[in-house]
Amino acid sequence: MLLFEDPATTSKIPALDRPAFVKIAAAAHPGDTLTVSELFRLCRDLVDIHSVRNWCQARGVVLRVLSGPLSNFHDLAANDATTALIINVITAVGQFQRDLQNELTAEGIAAAEAEGRYRGRPPALTGAQLEEVRSAFTDQGTSIAALARAHGVSRAAVRTALAELLSNQGAPSCRSA
């Protein structure tokens, strides 16, 4: 038994193109069994499932899944009408769930962006406060700690506000309060 692991997979790379699957393809022989923990961990969509299934059929490799709705099949790559029908129905439902989840996620992101709540926290210093902090730092040499105390924010918030200025100076300076 050989074990292949592909921990850094992404939905953007089809199963047959991932590094671990290339190793599987090189080691597979007719009669071997390709066992995966769950089909949607290997395949990200309906097209991918059919590609893997066709690959197994062409090479005489048994495809077995350990968990999920298809785990009761001895061979998901079997070339019979019943297996094909059940796989098509179950994977289509799985693809529908994935597509629905993606739609809901996109709607949630759009709503959050419309309310200005997406992509992290809003900056602690904006507008006039931001200009005041930048001016005090550059013109008067006020320390980051003193600016943080004066404006009731953290030193990290002041550093974020001064990020462009600090990057132009190289390393952050150590000024006294």
Steps between C-alpha positions, in 0.01 A plus 500: 500500500628842403383818670490828314414823675425837347447737795530828307230448241285776365171507319666674208712197404317198352565172682684342206745793489597506868849377598384205712268376225786509250687265737191278529474484120863390475454225759152372407446165330183322384327341800637754749261687728507877532351576841416857602368620835214698344431560132462879525843519669652361180260644244365851521213483251296271280738529204794406724317196639426376149862557396632292790237233443585482126872485586435204732282323243762543225771347719294230670544662842230457766383829657388476860387774739517455878239753613208694363198395298706294254687296761279193458620434147767238449613672180390848396676448169290192416370520147135411562185708454389492865833624635514772234146617579549512876836676470353756261207574732704520822782703347250736334339561839845554652588745223168679556581536872845635421363747243229613742758551775716705262200716405409561864861586581515748212173659616635528855822660380308747281276596793799544732683711242191718452496564876876557510561197723702282264878456492584557863459774749467861400808709576507651850631832370336669204445845358619788717639271771711317244643824362565628854691184594708509181576868546596462868726209416682661207502866600531482879664160542229378737550137596265222399420428865416866571279517189319183607435642849385835363250345259384210716612230257761226506859547385422250222221729376746791490758286318232404246417867449870577456581192291592696186715744696674224695574297186665807345723534806614139495490357853254654747660765710514494877400841621439588859166619628 
